[in-house]
Amino acid sequence: MNCLDQARPLGAHAGCSHHVKGEDCRLCLVRPLSVCSALEPDEWASIEKISTDVRFEERDTVVREADDVVSLYTITAGVVRLVRTLHDGRRQLTGFALPGDFLGLSLERTWTFSIEAITPVTACRFGRASLMEYVDQKPHFLMRLHEMATHELSLAQDHMVLLGRLTAEEKIGAFLLELRRRWARIEGHASDHIPLPMGRQDIADYLGLTIETVSRTINQMQRAHHLVIVPDGVRLLNTAYFEQLCP
């Protein structure tokens, strides 16, 4: 069974009894960050015709690796992890998608990774065939897709650098600074508070470390007063330390 059968449609602008075409896009908080930012207000109704709002619960699988690419997604709320299964059965996390991120830019016919919800997630789902037809009619939308692909490539290159770093301290420091930058892009301002909805096992799998090493290193950073662990993540106490650690 294709995993997108797990998605729960939200309906026309869930929670609003006076929905009109184009209103979802107008009220969408992540639209300025998403692929839809290329569209003018008079084009919002046309993109809504080929999209569906869907919801996934925590731990739901959005798509499985090797599934046919039937739909593409913009994450509008929540966080997902991108997971590849290695030949020996081990898993490698290749990334985390945050609100505004677009999933499905590859031209591959099947998914090269699984997408799993870390938190409750809402997404805007597009049929692949419908979106490709739409792109043909909207060159400026295609340009935005290219920009998103460049951003995705940049994140992949950053991940390669993380995996190549020699120390756990450098890997974790760079990971925290990158998340801080990405959350700042979403929230509109930088903050020393960094939400970490993913668990330490996820962080370990992403950085190529053991969970014991991740826990030990974060605890050492706290003892050195570089950060403090808070219920939903960490708060940086010494930003200069992390910036010097990861120039």
ZADO-1210 file (C-alpha; in nm, 4 decimals, padded with zeros to 6 digits):
<atoms>
<atom x="00.0000" y="00.0000" z="00.0000" code="MET" pos="1"/>
<atom x="00.1346" y="00.3419" z="-00.0892" code="ASN" pos="2"/>
<atom x="00.2015" y="00.5336" z="00.2314" code="CYS" pos="3"/>
<atom x="00.0194" y="00.8446" z="00.1219" code="LEU" pos="4"/>
<atom x="-00.2975" y="00.6501" z="00.1967" code="ASP" pos="5"/>
<atom x="-00.2133" y="00.7337" z="00.5593" code="GLN" pos="6"/>
<atom x="-00.2609" y="01.1044" z="00.4951" code="ALA" pos="7"/>
<atom x="-00.5711" y="01.2609" z="00.6447" code="ARG" pos="8"/>
<atom x="-00.7184" y="01.5281" z="00.4157" code="PRO" pos="9"/>
<atom x="-00.7897" y="01.8472" z="00.6054" code="LEU" pos="10"/>
<atom x="-01.0590" y="01.9592" z="00.3674" code="GLY" pos="11"/>
<atom x="-01.1080" y="02.3083" z="00.2296" code="ALA" pos="12"/>
<atom x="-00.9300" y="02.5329" z="00.4764" code="HIS" pos="13"/>
<atom x="-00.9912" y="02.3264" z="00.7907" code="ALA" pos="14"/>
<atom x="-01.1389" y="02.5308" z="01.0705" code="GLY" pos="15"/>
<atom x="-01.2774" y="02.8012" z="00.8432" code="CYS" pos="16"/>
<atom x="-01.6412" y="02.7896" z="00.7381" code="SER" pos="17"/>
<atom x="-01.6052" y="03.0632" z="00.4763" code="HIS" pos="18"/>
<atom x="-01.3378" y="02.9238" z="00.2480" code="HIS" pos="19"/>
<atom x="-01.2869" y="03.0730" z="-00.0954" code="VAL" pos="20"/>
<atom x="-01.0282" y="02.9724" z="-00.3534" code="LYS" pos="21"/>
<atom x="-00.7008" y="03.1457" z="-00.2859" code="GLY" pos="22"/>
<atom x="-00.7703" y="03.1957" z="00.0849" code="GLU" pos="23"/>
<atom x="-00.5572" y="02.8995" z="00.1934" code="ASP" pos="24"/>
<atom x="-00.2565" y="03.0538" z="00.0219" code="CYS" pos="25"/>
<atom x="-00.3311" y="03.3965" z="00.1650" code="ARG" pos="26"/>
<atom x="-00.3402" y="03.2596" z="00.5194" code="LEU" pos="27"/>
<atom x="-00.0478" y="03.0183" z="00.4766" code="CYS" pos="28"/>
<atom x="00.2291" y="03.1261" z="00.7161" code="LEU" pos="29"/>
<atom x="00.5047" y="02.9474" z="00.5238" code="VAL" pos="30"/>
<atom x="00.4065" y="03.0661" z="00.1755" code="ARG" pos="31"/>
<atom x="00.6833" y="03.3314" z="00.1652" code="PRO" pos="32"/>
<atom x="00.9384" y="03.0531" z="00.2226" code="LEU" pos="33"/>
<atom x="00.7849" y="02.7900" z="-00.0006" code="SER" pos="34"/>
<atom x="00.7804" y="02.7172" z="-00.3702" code="VAL" pos="35"/>
<atom x="00.4477" y="02.9038" z="-00.3883" code="CYS" pos="36"/>
<atom x="00.6215" y="03.2332" z="-00.3073" code="SER" pos="37"/>
<atom x="00.6775" y="03.2724" z="-00.6817" code="ALA" pos="38"/>
<atom x="00.3049" y="03.3102" z="-00.7421" code="LEU" pos="39"/>
<atom x="00.1082" y="03.6332" z="-00.7462" code="GLU" pos="40"/>
<atom x="-00.2182" y="03.6599" z="-00.5474" code="PRO" pos="41"/>
<atom x="-00.4268" y="03.6142" z="-00.8610" code="ASP" pos="42"/>
<atom x="-00.2527" y="03.2777" z="-00.9181" code="GLU" pos="43"/>
<atom x="-00.3232" y="03.1296" z="-00.5744" code="TRP" pos="44"/>
<atom x="-00.6587" y="02.9850" z="-00.6762" code="ALA" pos="45"/>
<atom x="-00.4985" y="02.7994" z="-00.9677" code="SER" pos="46"/>
<atom x="-00.2380" y="02.6281" z="-00.7473" code="ILE" pos="47"/>
<atom x="-00.5068" y="02.5321" z="-00.4953" code="GLU" pos="48"/>
<atom x="-00.6916" y="02.3443" z="-00.7682" code="LYS" pos="49"/>
<atom x="-00.4064" y="02.0933" z="-00.7907" code="ILE" pos="50"/>
<atom x="-00.3246" y="02.0709" z="-00.4185" code="SER" pos="51"/>
<atom x="-00.4702" y="01.9058" z="-00.1114" code="THR" pos="52"/>
<atom x="-00.4022" y="01.9846" z="00.2536" code="ASP" pos="53"/>
<atom x="-00.3077" y="01.6648" z="00.4388" code="VAL" pos="54"/>
<atom x="-00.2085" y="01.5745" z="00.7923" code="ARG" pos="55"/>
<atom x="00.0205" y="01.3053" z="00.9310" code="PHE" pos="56"/>
<atom x="00.0490" y="01.2034" z="01.2924" code="GLU" pos="57"/>
<atom x="00.3758" y="01.1616" z="01.4786" code="GLU" pos="58"/>
<atom x="00.5624" y="00.8493" z="01.3527" code="ARG" pos="59"/>
<atom x="00.3498" y="00.8195" z="01.0393" code="ASP" pos="60"/>
<atom x="00.5374" y="00.7290" z="00.7228" code="THR" pos="61"/>
<atom x="00.4611" y="00.9840" z="00.4520" code="VAL" pos="62"/>
<atom x="00.6318" y="00.7847" z="00.1748" code="VAL" pos="63"/>
<atom x="00.8569" y="00.4802" z="00.1718" code="ARG" pos="64"/>
<atom x="01.1877" y="00.4495" z="-00.0057" code="GLU" pos="65"/>
<atom x="01.1387" y="00.2919" z="-00.3525" code="ALA" pos="66"/>
<atom x="00.7697" y="00.3926" z="-00.3692" code="ASP" pos="67"/>
<atom x="00.6631" y="00.5486" z="-00.6983" code="ASP" pos="68"/>
<atom x="00.6700" y="00.9279" z="-00.6813" code="VAL" pos="69"/>
<atom x="00.2977" y="00.9957" z="-00.7135" code="VAL" pos="70"/>
<atom x="00.2800" y="01.3136" z="-00.5057" code="SER" pos="71"/>
<atom x="00.5077" y="01.5988" z="-00.4007" code="LEU" pos="72"/>
<atom x="00.4841" y="01.7881" z="-00.0728" code="TYR" pos="73"/>
<atom x="00.5385" y="02.1267" z="00.0866" code="THR" pos="74"/>
<atom x="00.5672" y="02.0964" z="00.4646" code="ILE" pos="75"/>
<atom x="00.3443" y="02.3635" z="00.6193" code="THR" pos="76"/>
<atom x="00.3824" y="02.2647" z="00.9861" code="ALA" pos="77"/>
<atom x="00.5875" y="02.0114" z="01.1787" code="GLY" pos="78"/>
<atom x="00.9136" y="01.8314" z="01.1056" code="VAL" pos="79"/>
<atom x="00.9952" y="01.5153" z="00.9099" code="VAL" pos="80"/>
<atom x="01.3108" y="01.3093" z="00.8728" code="ARG" pos="81"/>
<atom x="01.4498" y="01.1757" z="00.5455" code="LEU" pos="82"/>
<atom x="01.5819" y="00.8216" z="00.5839" code="VAL" pos="83"/>
<atom x="01.7775" y="00.5883" z="00.3562" code="ARG" pos="84"/>
<atom x="01.8224" y="00.2193" z="00.4313" code="THR" pos="85"/>
<atom x="02.1730" y="00.0833" z="00.3728" code="LEU" pos="86"/>
<atom x="02.2430" y="-00.2600" z="00.2237" code="HIS" pos="87"/>
<atom x="02.3183" y="-00.4080" z="00.5671" code="ASP" pos="88"/>
<atom x="01.9893" y="-00.2837" z="00.7097" code="GLY" pos="89"/>
<atom x="02.1283" y="00.0170" z="00.8943" code="ARG" pos="90"/>
<atom x="01.9594" y="00.3521" z="00.8395" code="ARG" pos="91"/>
<atom x="02.1160" y="00.6844" z="00.7437" code="GLN" pos="92"/>
<atom x="01.9295" y="01.0077" z="00.8023" code="LEU" pos="93"/>
<atom x="01.9994" y="01.2362" z="00.5100" code="THR" pos="94"/>
<atom x="01.8110" y="01.5379" z="00.6383" code="GLY" pos="95"/>
<atom x="01.5271" y="01.6987" z="00.8269" code="PHE" pos="96"/>
<atom x="01.2534" y="01.8945" z="00.6481" code="ALA" pos="97"/>
<atom x="01.1056" y="02.1967" z="00.8270" code="LEU" pos="98"/>
<atom x="00.8040" y="02.4167" z="00.7437" code="PRO" pos="99"/>
<atom x="00.8397" y="02.5667" z="00.3981" code="GLY" pos="100"/>
<atom x="01.0568" y="02.2848" z="00.2626" code="ASP" pos="101"/>
<atom x="00.9525" y="02.1119" z="-00.0588" code="PHE" pos="102"/>
<atom x="00.9889" y="01.7348" z="-00.0990" code="LEU" pos="103"/>
<atom x="01.0127" y="01.5708" z="-00.4384" code="GLY" pos="104"/>
<atom x="01.2455" y="01.7873" z="-00.6452" code="LEU" pos="105"/>
<atom x="01.4359" y="01.4894" z="-00.7833" code="SER" pos="106"/>
<atom x="01.3508" y="01.3731" z="-01.1325" code="LEU" pos="107"/>
<atom x="01.3637" y="01.0109" z="-01.0139" code="GLU" pos="108"/>
<atom x="01.0492" y="00.8059" z="-01.0680" code="ARG" pos="109"/>
<atom x="01.0785" y="00.6429" z="-00.7253" code="THR" pos="110"/>
<atom x="01.1617" y="00.7895" z="-00.3869" code="TRP" pos="111"/>
<atom x="01.5286" y="00.7489" z="-00.2928" code="THR" pos="112"/>
<atom x="01.4474" y="00.7935" z="00.0770" code="PHE" pos="113"/>
<atom x="01.1612" y="00.7427" z="00.3197" code="SER" pos="114"/>
<atom x="00.9849" y="01.0410" z="00.4769" code="ILE" pos="115"/>
<atom x="00.8766" y="00.9948" z="00.8385" code="GLU" pos="116"/>
<atom x="00.6881" y="01.2394" z="01.0595" code="ALA" pos="117"/>
<atom x="00.8812" y="01.3323" z="01.3742" code="ILE" pos="118"/>
<atom x="00.5965" y="01.5515" z="01.5001" code="THR" pos="119"/>
<atom x="00.2372" y="01.5944" z="01.3851" code="PRO" pos="120"/>
<atom x="00.2760" y="01.7317" z="01.0335" code="VAL" pos="121"/>
<atom x="00.0571" y="01.9195" z="00.7899" code="THR" pos="122"/>
<atom x="00.1536" y="01.9446" z="00.4262" code="ALA" pos="123"/>
<atom x="00.0309" y="02.0716" z="00.0937" code="CYS" pos="124"/>
<atom x="00.0233" y="01.7722" z="-00.1408" code="ARG" pos="125"/>
<atom x="00.0515" y="01.8049" z="-00.5180" code="PHE" pos="126"/>
<atom x="-00.0052" y="01.5297" z="-00.7721" code="GLY" pos="127"/>
<atom x="00.3214" y="01.4990" z="-00.9607" code="ARG" pos="128"/>
<atom x="00.1644" y="01.4910" z="-01.3076" code="ALA" pos="129"/>
<atom x="-00.0592" y="01.7896" z="-01.2307" code="SER" pos="130"/>
<atom x="00.2279" y="01.9928" z="-01.0902" code="LEU" pos="131"/>
<atom x="00.4524" y="01.9193" z="-01.3894" code="MET" pos="132"/>
<atom x="00.1758" y="02.0374" z="-01.6213" code="GLU" pos="133"/>
<atom x="00.1337" y="02.3491" z="-01.4067" code="TYR" pos="134"/>
<atom x="00.5081" y="02.4193" z="-01.4210" code="VAL" pos="135"/>
<atom x="00.4966" y="02.4137" z="-01.8007" code="ASP" pos="136"/>
<atom x="00.2497" y="02.7028" z="-01.7877" code="GLN" pos="137"/>
<atom x="00.4349" y="02.9059" z="-01.5222" code="LYS" pos="138"/>
<atom x="00.8032" y="02.9728" z="-01.6066" code="PRO" pos="139"/>
<atom x="00.8452" y="03.1839" z="-01.2914" code="HIS" pos="140"/>
<atom x="00.7216" y="02.8886" z="-01.0850" code="PHE" pos="141"/>
<atom x="00.9832" y="02.6696" z="-01.2543" code="LEU" pos="142"/>
<atom x="01.2514" y="02.9216" z="-01.1589" code="MET" pos="143"/>
<atom x="01.1417" y="02.8972" z="-00.7962" code="ARG" pos="144"/>
<atom x="01.1675" y="02.5176" z="-00.8150" code="LEU" pos="145"/>
<atom x="01.5236" y="02.5611" z="-00.9402" code="HIS" pos="146"/>
<atom x="01.5985" y="02.7868" z="-00.6434" code="GLU" pos="147"/>
<atom x="01.4559" y="02.5263" z="-00.4054" code="MET" pos="148"/>
<atom x="01.6676" y="02.2574" z="-00.5726" code="ALA" pos="149"/>
<atom x="01.9778" y="02.4731" z="-00.5234" code="THR" pos="150"/>
<atom x="01.8885" y="02.5149" z="-00.1557" code="HIS" pos="151"/>
<atom x="01.8428" y="02.1383" z="-00.1219" code="GLU" pos="152"/>
<atom x="02.1815" y="02.0799" z="-00.2858" code="LEU" pos="153"/>
<atom x="02.3407" y="02.3252" z="-00.0439" code="SER" pos="154"/>
<atom x="02.1956" y="02.1350" z="00.2522" code="LEU" pos="155"/>
<atom x="02.3266" y="01.8085" z="00.1069" code="ALA" pos="156"/>
<atom x="02.6733" y="01.9580" z="00.0693" code="GLN" pos="157"/>
<atom x="02.6598" y="02.0861" z="00.4276" code="ASP" pos="158"/>
<atom x="02.5692" y="01.7355" z="00.5389" code="HIS" pos="159"/>
<atom x="02.8712" y="01.5938" z="00.3576" code="MET" pos="160"/>
<atom x="03.0911" y="01.8425" z="00.5438" code="VAL" pos="161"/>
<atom x="02.9306" y="01.7381" z="00.8738" code="LEU" pos="162"/>
<atom x="03.0020" y="01.3713" z="00.8078" code="LEU" pos="163"/>
<atom x="03.3615" y="01.4578" z="00.7201" code="GLY" pos="164"/>
<atom x="03.4351" y="01.6534" z="01.0380" code="ARG" pos="165"/>
<atom x="03.6823" y="01.4837" z="01.2692" code="LEU" pos="166"/>
<atom x="03.5281" y="01.5440" z="01.6107" code="THR" pos="167"/>
<atom x="03.1846" y="01.4890" z="01.7574" code="ALA" pos="168"/>
<atom x="03.2025" y="01.8350" z="01.9098" code="GLU" pos="169"/>
<atom x="03.2450" y="01.9962" z="01.5679" code="GLU" pos="170"/>
<atom x="02.9652" y="01.7893" z="01.4155" code="LYS" pos="171"/>
<atom x="02.7160" y="01.8726" z="01.6885" code="ILE" pos="172"/>
<atom x="02.8186" y="02.2386" z="01.6959" code="GLY" pos="173"/>
<atom x="02.7720" y="02.2728" z="01.3205" code="ALA" pos="174"/>
<atom x="02.4400" y="02.0889" z="01.3375" code="PHE" pos="175"/>
<atom x="02.3062" y="02.3252" z="01.6040" code="LEU" pos="176"/>
<atom x="02.4173" y="02.6367" z="01.4154" code="LEU" pos="177"/>
<atom x="02.2595" y="02.5112" z="01.0930" code="GLU" pos="178"/>
<atom x="01.9301" y="02.4401" z="01.2702" code="LEU" pos="179"/>
<atom x="01.9468" y="02.7829" z="01.4332" code="ARG" pos="180"/>
<atom x="01.9838" y="02.9416" z="01.0901" code="ARG" pos="181"/>
<atom x="01.6954" y="02.7397" z="00.9439" code="ARG" pos="182"/>
<atom x="01.4594" y="02.8183" z="01.2338" code="TRP" pos="183"/>
<atom x="01.5526" y="03.1863" z="01.2055" code="ALA" pos="184"/>
<atom x="01.4500" y="03.1779" z="00.8392" code="ARG" pos="185"/>
<atom x="01.1090" y="03.0424" z="00.9420" code="ILE" pos="186"/>
<atom x="01.0517" y="03.2653" z="01.2443" code="GLU" pos="187"/>
<atom x="01.1946" y="03.5804" z="01.0886" code="GLY" pos="188"/>
<atom x="01.4579" y="03.6397" z="01.3549" code="HIS" pos="189"/>
<atom x="01.7553" y="03.4600" z="01.5087" code="ALA" pos="190"/>
<atom x="01.7150" y="03.3124" z="01.8556" code="SER" pos="191"/>
<atom x="01.9469" y="03.1379" z="02.0977" code="ASP" pos="192"/>
<atom x="01.6659" y="02.8896" z="02.1612" code="HIS" pos="193"/>
<atom x="01.6910" y="02.5988" z="01.9162" code="ILE" pos="194"/>
<atom x="01.3951" y="02.3569" z="01.9059" code="PRO" pos="195"/>
<atom x="01.5049" y="01.9943" z="01.8659" code="LEU" pos="196"/>
<atom x="01.1914" y="01.7928" z="01.7847" code="PRO" pos="197"/>
<atom x="01.4118" y="01.5056" z="01.6673" code="MET" pos="198"/>
<atom x="01.5501" y="01.2652" z="01.9278" code="GLY" pos="199"/>
<atom x="01.9166" y="01.2094" z="02.0027" code="ARG" pos="200"/>
<atom x="01.9097" y="00.8832" z="01.8059" code="GLN" pos="201"/>
<atom x="01.7978" y="01.0817" z="01.5002" code="ASP" pos="202"/>
<atom x="02.0771" y="01.3329" z="01.5549" code="ILE" pos="203"/>
<atom x="02.3260" y="01.0467" z="01.5907" code="ALA" pos="204"/>
<atom x="02.2078" y="00.8801" z="01.2710" code="ASP" pos="205"/>
<atom x="02.2274" y="01.2114" z="01.0850" code="TYR" pos="206"/>
<atom x="02.5801" y="01.2908" z="01.2046" code="LEU" pos="207"/>
<atom x="02.7218" y="00.9398" z="01.1788" code="GLY" pos="208"/>
<atom x="02.7726" y="00.9149" z="01.5556" code="LEU" pos="209"/>
<atom x="02.6437" y="00.6884" z="01.8317" code="THR" pos="210"/>
<atom x="02.3647" y="00.8055" z="02.0578" code="ILE" pos="211"/>
<atom x="02.6032" y="00.7736" z="02.3516" code="GLU" pos="212"/>
<atom x="02.8490" y="01.0125" z="02.1851" code="THR" pos="213"/>
<atom x="02.5743" y="01.2641" z="02.1079" code="VAL" pos="214"/>
<atom x="02.4441" y="01.2563" z="02.4658" code="SER" pos="215"/>
<atom x="02.7912" y="01.2777" z="02.6179" code="ARG" pos="216"/>
<atom x="02.8962" y="01.5685" z="02.3958" code="THR" pos="217"/>
<atom x="02.5802" y="01.7723" z="02.4568" code="ILE" pos="218"/>
<atom x="02.6098" y="01.7119" z="02.8295" code="ASN" pos="219"/>
<atom x="02.9750" y="01.8259" z="02.8183" code="GLN" pos="220"/>
<atom x="02.8686" y="02.1424" z="02.6361" code="MET" pos="221"/>
<atom x="02.6141" y="02.2061" z="02.9099" code="GLN" pos="222"/>
<atom x="02.8682" y="02.1504" z="03.1884" code="ARG" pos="223"/>
<atom x="03.1002" y="02.3967" z="03.0138" code="ALA" pos="224"/>
<atom x="02.8131" y="02.6517" z="03.0067" code="HIS" pos="225"/>
<atom x="02.8098" y="02.6686" z="02.6264" code="HIS" pos="226"/>
<atom x="02.4417" y="02.5701" z="02.6188" code="LEU" pos="227"/>
<atom x="02.1613" y="02.4645" z="02.8473" code="VAL" pos="228"/>
<atom x="01.9261" y="02.1760" z="02.7752" code="ILE" pos="229"/>
<atom x="01.5590" y="02.2817" z="02.7825" code="VAL" pos="230"/>
<atom x="01.2481" y="02.0614" z="02.7497" code="PRO" pos="231"/>
<atom x="01.2037" y="02.1144" z="02.3736" code="ASP" pos="232"/>
<atom x="01.5663" y="02.1593" z="02.2665" code="GLY" pos="233"/>
<atom x="01.8657" y="02.3662" z="02.3739" code="VAL" pos="234"/>
<atom x="01.9439" y="02.7297" z="02.4410" code="ARG" pos="235"/>
<atom x="02.2848" y="02.8604" z="02.3404" code="LEU" pos="236"/>
<atom x="02.4689" y="03.0459" z="02.6174" code="LEU" pos="237"/>
<atom x="02.7935" y="03.1053" z="02.4288" code="ASN" pos="238"/>
<atom x="02.7236" y="03.1595" z="02.0606" code="THR" pos="239"/>
<atom x="03.0838" y="03.2694" z="01.9995" code="ALA" pos="240"/>
<atom x="03.2049" y="02.9247" z="02.1080" code="TYR" pos="241"/>
<atom x="02.9937" y="02.7546" z="01.8419" code="PHE" pos="242"/>
<atom x="03.0920" y="03.0055" z="01.5736" code="GLU" pos="243"/>
<atom x="03.4620" y="02.9515" z="01.6503" code="GLN" pos="244"/>
<atom x="03.4112" y="02.5771" z="01.6633" code="LEU" pos="245"/>
<atom x="03.2533" y="02.5766" z="01.3167" code="CYS" pos="246"/>
<atom x="03.4081" y="02.8637" z="01.1157" code="PRO" pos="247"/>
</atoms>
